[in-house]
Protein backbone atom coordinates (compact mmCIF):
# COMPACT_ATOMS: atom_id res chain seq x y z
CA UNK A 1 0.00 0.00 0.00
CA UNK A 2 2.89 2.36 0.72
CA UNK A 3 4.10 1.84 -2.83
CA UNK A 4 0.65 2.60 -4.21
CA UNK A 5 0.56 5.87 -2.26
CA UNK A 6 3.92 6.93 -3.64
CA UNK A 7 2.90 6.36 -7.28
CA UNK A 8 1.28 9.79 -7.43
CA UNK A 9 4.68 11.33 -6.68
CA UNK A 10 6.30 9.67 -9.70
CA UNK A 11 5.39 12.39 -12.18
CA UNK A 12 8.54 11.99 -14.29
CA UNK A 13 8.77 8.20 -14.06
CA UNK A 14 8.12 6.32 -17.31
CA UNK A 15 9.15 2.80 -16.26
CA UNK A 16 8.20 0.91 -13.10
CA UNK A 17 10.01 -2.39 -12.49
CA UNK A 18 8.66 -4.31 -9.52
CA UNK A 19 9.97 -7.71 -10.55
CA UNK A 20 10.26 -10.28 -7.71
CA UNK A 21 8.86 -8.12 -4.93
CA UNK A 22 6.28 -10.58 -3.61
CA UNK A 23 3.43 -8.14 -4.21
CA UNK A 24 0.88 -10.93 -4.17
CA UNK A 25 -2.79 -10.37 -4.89
CA UNK A 26 -3.37 -7.82 -2.11
CA UNK A 27 -0.43 -5.60 -3.04
CA UNK A 28 -1.39 -5.74 -6.69
CA UNK A 29 -4.93 -4.51 -5.96
CA UNK A 30 -3.61 -1.31 -4.35
CA UNK A 31 -1.00 -0.80 -7.06
CA UNK A 32 -3.50 -1.18 -9.92
CA UNK A 33 -5.86 1.34 -8.34
CA UNK A 34 -3.00 3.81 -8.07
CA UNK A 35 -1.94 3.27 -11.70
CA UNK A 36 -5.36 3.47 -13.37
CA UNK A 37 -5.14 7.23 -13.94
CA UNK A 38 -1.35 7.47 -14.24
CA UNK A 39 -0.28 9.15 -17.48
CA UNK A 40 3.51 8.86 -17.29
CA UNK A 41 4.37 5.19 -16.71
CA UNK A 42 4.73 3.49 -20.08
CA UNK A 43 6.48 0.30 -18.97
CA UNK A 44 5.31 -1.91 -16.08
CA UNK A 45 7.14 -5.05 -14.93
CA UNK A 46 5.21 -7.17 -12.41
CA UNK A 47 6.96 -10.44 -13.20
CA UNK A 48 7.52 -13.13 -10.56
CA UNK A 49 5.40 -11.48 -7.87
CA UNK A 50 3.19 -14.35 -6.77
CA UNK A 51 0.14 -12.77 -8.36
CA UNK A 52 -2.38 -15.54 -8.96
CA UNK A 53 -5.99 -14.46 -8.73
CA UNK A 54 -5.89 -10.70 -9.26
CA UNK A 55 -6.61 -10.84 -12.95
CA UNK A 56 -9.59 -8.53 -12.58
CA UNK A 57 -7.38 -5.76 -11.16
CA UNK A 58 -4.92 -6.15 -14.03
CA UNK A 59 -7.73 -6.30 -16.59
CA UNK A 60 -9.30 -3.13 -15.18
CA UNK A 61 -5.92 -1.38 -15.27
CA UNK A 62 -5.29 -2.38 -18.88
CA UNK A 63 -8.81 -1.38 -19.92
CA UNK A 64 -8.56 2.08 -18.32
CA UNK A 65 -4.92 3.07 -18.72
CA UNK A 66 -3.92 3.57 -22.35
CA UNK A 67 -0.51 4.99 -21.37
CA UNK A 68 0.88 1.56 -20.46
CA UNK A 69 2.55 0.22 -23.60
CA UNK A 70 4.88 -2.47 -22.23
CA UNK A 71 3.57 -5.01 -19.71
CA UNK A 72 5.53 -7.88 -18.17
CA UNK A 73 3.49 -10.40 -16.16
CA UNK A 74 5.92 -13.27 -16.60
CA UNK A 75 6.09 -16.12 -14.08
CA UNK A 76 3.11 -15.31 -11.88
CA UNK A 77 1.42 -18.69 -12.43
CA UNK A 78 -2.04 -17.33 -13.15
CA UNK A 79 -4.75 -19.99 -13.37
CA UNK A 80 -5.99 -20.42 -16.94
CA UNK A 81 -9.30 -18.52 -16.51
CA UNK A 82 -7.51 -15.57 -14.91
CA UNK A 83 -4.87 -15.48 -17.63
CA UNK A 84 -7.66 -15.51 -20.21
CA UNK A 85 -9.14 -12.32 -18.68
CA UNK A 86 -5.79 -10.59 -18.94
CA UNK A 87 -5.22 -11.65 -22.55
CA UNK A 88 -8.70 -10.36 -23.46
CA UNK A 89 -8.00 -6.99 -21.86
CA UNK A 90 -4.71 -6.49 -23.73
CA UNK A 91 -6.52 -5.77 -27.02
CA UNK A 92 -9.24 -3.59 -25.54
CA UNK A 93 -8.08 -0.85 -26.11
CA UNK A 94 -5.57 -1.98 -28.70
CA UNK A 95 -2.66 0.30 -27.77
CA UNK A 96 -0.02 -2.09 -26.34
CA UNK A 97 3.45 -2.45 -27.82
CA UNK A 98 4.70 -5.44 -25.84
CA UNK A 99 3.38 -8.11 -23.53
CA UNK A 100 5.17 -10.90 -21.68
CA UNK A 101 3.05 -13.56 -20.07
CA UNK A 102 5.78 -16.20 -20.31
CA UNK A 103 5.83 -18.81 -17.58
CA UNK A 104 2.07 -18.78 -17.07
CA UNK A 105 0.42 -22.03 -18.19
CA UNK A 106 -2.12 -21.49 -20.95
CA UNK A 107 -5.04 -23.90 -21.04
CA UNK A 108 -8.35 -24.28 -22.85
CA UNK A 109 -9.52 -20.76 -21.97
CA UNK A 110 -6.35 -18.85 -22.82
CA UNK A 111 -4.95 -20.69 -25.84
CA UNK A 112 -7.65 -19.68 -28.37
CA UNK A 113 -7.47 -16.09 -27.11
CA UNK A 114 -3.73 -16.04 -27.78
CA UNK A 115 -4.37 -17.06 -31.38
CA UNK A 116 -6.94 -14.25 -31.67
CA UNK A 117 -4.51 -11.80 -30.07
CA UNK A 118 -1.85 -12.65 -32.66
CA UNK A 119 -4.38 -12.41 -35.47
CA UNK A 120 -6.06 -9.11 -34.62
CA UNK A 121 -4.07 -6.98 -32.18
CA UNK A 122 -1.50 -4.32 -32.98
CA UNK A 123 0.96 -5.59 -30.39
CA UNK A 124 4.56 -5.60 -31.66
CA UNK A 125 6.35 -7.90 -29.21
CA UNK A 126 4.72 -10.92 -27.61
CA UNK A 127 6.54 -13.27 -25.23
CA UNK A 128 4.75 -16.61 -24.83
CA UNK A 129 7.72 -18.75 -23.69
CA UNK A 130 7.32 -21.57 -21.16
CA UNK A 131 3.52 -21.74 -21.46
CA UNK A 132 3.02 -25.34 -22.58
CA UNK A 133 1.21 -24.23 -25.72
CA UNK A 134 1.96 -27.35 -27.76
CA UNK A 135 1.54 -28.46 -31.35
CA UNK A 136 -2.19 -27.62 -31.75
CA UNK A 137 -1.50 -24.02 -30.78
CA UNK A 138 1.37 -23.85 -33.30
CA UNK A 139 -0.91 -25.19 -36.03
CA UNK A 140 -3.64 -22.64 -35.22
CA UNK A 141 -1.05 -19.88 -35.04
CA UNK A 142 0.33 -20.76 -38.48
CA UNK A 143 -3.10 -19.99 -39.97
CA UNK A 144 -3.21 -16.42 -38.64
CA UNK A 145 0.38 -15.15 -38.52
CA UNK A 146 0.25 -13.62 -41.99
CA UNK A 147 -2.81 -11.54 -40.99
CA UNK A 148 -0.89 -9.47 -38.46
CA UNK A 149 1.21 -6.69 -39.99
CA UNK A 150 2.18 -5.22 -36.59
CA UNK A 151 3.78 -8.16 -34.77
CA UNK A 152 7.58 -7.94 -35.08
CA UNK A 153 8.81 -10.24 -32.28
CA UNK A 154 7.09 -13.46 -31.23
CA UNK A 155 8.81 -15.54 -28.56
CA UNK A 156 7.64 -19.16 -28.37
CA UNK A 157 10.61 -20.95 -26.77
CA UNK A 158 10.07 -24.00 -24.57
CA UNK A 159 6.48 -24.70 -25.58
CA UNK A 160 6.76 -28.20 -27.06
CA UNK A 161 5.27 -27.03 -30.34
CA UNK A 162 6.84 -29.92 -32.25
CA UNK A 163 5.79 -32.67 -29.81
C-alpha positions in Angstrom: 0.0 0.0 0.0 2.9 2.4 0.7 4.1 1.8 -2.8 0.7 2.6 -4.2 0.6 5.9 -2.3 3.9 6.9 -3.6 2.9 6.4 -7.3 1.3 9.8 -7.4 4.7 11.3 -6.7 6.3 9.7 -9.7 5.4 12.4 -12.2 8.5 12.0 -14.3 8.8 8.2 -14.1 8.1 6.3 -17.3 9.2 2.8 -16.3 8.2 0.9 -13.1 10.0 -2.4 -12.5 8.7 -4.3 -9.5 10.0 -7.7 -10.5 10.3 -10.3 -7.7 8.9 -8.1 -4.9 6.3 -10.6 -3.6 3.4 -8.1 -4.2 0.9 -10.9 -4.2 -2.8 -10.4 -4.9 -3.4 -7.8 -2.1 -0.4 -5.6 -3.0 -1.4 -5.7 -6.7 -4.9 -4.5 -6.0 -3.6 -1.3 -4.4 -1.0 -0.8 -7.1 -3.5 -1.2 -9.9 -5.9 1.3 -8.3 -3.0 3.8 -8.1 -1.9 3.3 -11.7 -5.4 3.5 -13.4 -5.1 7.2 -13.9 -1.3 7.5 -14.2 -0.3 9.2 -17.5 3.5 8.9 -17.3 4.4 5.2 -16.7 4.7 3.5 -20.1 6.5 0.3 -19.0 5.3 -1.9 -16.1 7.1 -5.0 -14.9 5.2 -7.2 -12.4 7.0 -10.4 -13.2 7.5 -13.1 -10.6 5.4 -11.5 -7.9 3.2 -14.4 -6.8 0.1 -12.8 -8.4 -2.4 -15.5 -9.0 -6.0 -14.5 -8.7 -5.9 -10.7 -9.3 -6.6 -10.8 -13.0 -9.6 -8.5 -12.6 -7.4 -5.8 -11.2 -4.9 -6.1 -14.0 -7.7 -6.3 -16.6 -9.3 -3.1 -15.2 -5.9 -1.4 -15.3 -5.3 -2.4 -18.9 -8.8 -1.4 -19.9 -8.6 2.1 -18.3 -4.9 3.1 -18.7 -3.9 3.6 -22.4 -0.5 5.0 -21.4 0.9 1.6 -20.5 2.5 0.2 -23.6 4.9 -2.5 -22.2 3.6 -5.0 -19.7 5.5 -7.9 -18.2 3.5 -10.4 -16.2 5.9 -13.3 -16.6 6.1 -16.1 -14.1 3.1 -15.3 -11.9 1.4 -18.7 -12.4 -2.0 -17.3 -13.2 -4.8 -20.0 -13.4 -6.0 -20.4 -16.9 -9.3 -18.5 -16.5 -7.5 -15.6 -14.9 -4.9 -15.5 -17.6 -7.7 -15.5 -20.2 -9.1 -12.3 -18.7 -5.8 -10.6 -18.9 -5.2 -11.7 -22.6 -8.7 -10.4 -23.5 -8.0 -7.0 -21.9 -4.7 -6.5 -23.7 -6.5 -5.8 -27.0 -9.2 -3.6 -25.5 -8.1 -0.9 -26.1 -5.6 -2.0 -28.7 -2.7 0.3 -27.8 0.0 -2.1 -26.3 3.5 -2.4 -27.8 4.7 -5.4 -25.8 3.4 -8.1 -23.5 5.2 -10.9 -21.7 3.1 -13.6 -20.1 5.8 -16.2 -20.3 5.8 -18.8 -17.6 2.1 -18.8 -17.1 0.4 -22.0 -18.2 -2.1 -21.5 -21.0 -5.0 -23.9 -21.0 -8.3 -24.3 -22.9 -9.5 -20.8 -22.0 -6.3 -18.8 -22.8 -4.9 -20.7 -25.8 -7.7 -19.7 -28.4 -7.5 -16.1 -27.1 -3.7 -16.0 -27.8 -4.4 -17.1 -31.4 -6.9 -14.3 -31.7 -4.5 -11.8 -30.1 -1.9 -12.7 -32.7 -4.4 -12.4 -35.5 -6.1 -9.1 -34.6 -4.1 -7.0 -32.2 -1.5 -4.3 -33.0 1.0 -5.6 -30.4 4.6 -5.6 -31.7 6.3 -7.9 -29.2 4.7 -10.9 -27.6 6.5 -13.3 -25.2 4.8 -16.6 -24.8 7.7 -18.7 -23.7 7.3 -21.6 -21.2 3.5 -21.7 -21.5 3.0 -25.3 -22.6 1.2 -24.2 -25.7 2.0 -27.4 -27.8 1.5 -28.5 -31.3 -2.2 -27.6 -31.7 -1.5 -24.0 -30.8 1.4 -23.8 -33.3 -0.9 -25.2 -36.0 -3.6 -22.6 -35.2 -1.1 -19.9 -35.0 0.3 -20.8 -38.5 -3.1 -20.0 -40.0 -3.2 -16.4 -38.6 0.4 -15.1 -38.5 0.2 -13.6 -42.0 -2.8 -11.5 -41.0 -0.9 -9.5 -38.5 1.2 -6.7 -40.0 2.2 -5.2 -36.6 3.8 -8.2 -34.8 7.6 -7.9 -35.1 8.8 -10.2 -32.3 7.1 -13.5 -31.2 8.8 -15.5 -28.6 7.6 -19.2 -28.4 10.6 -20.9 -26.8 10.1 -24.0 -24.6 6.5 -24.7 -25.6 6.8 -28.2 -27.1 5.3 -27.0 -30.3 6.8 -29.9 -32.3 5.8 -32.7 -29.8 
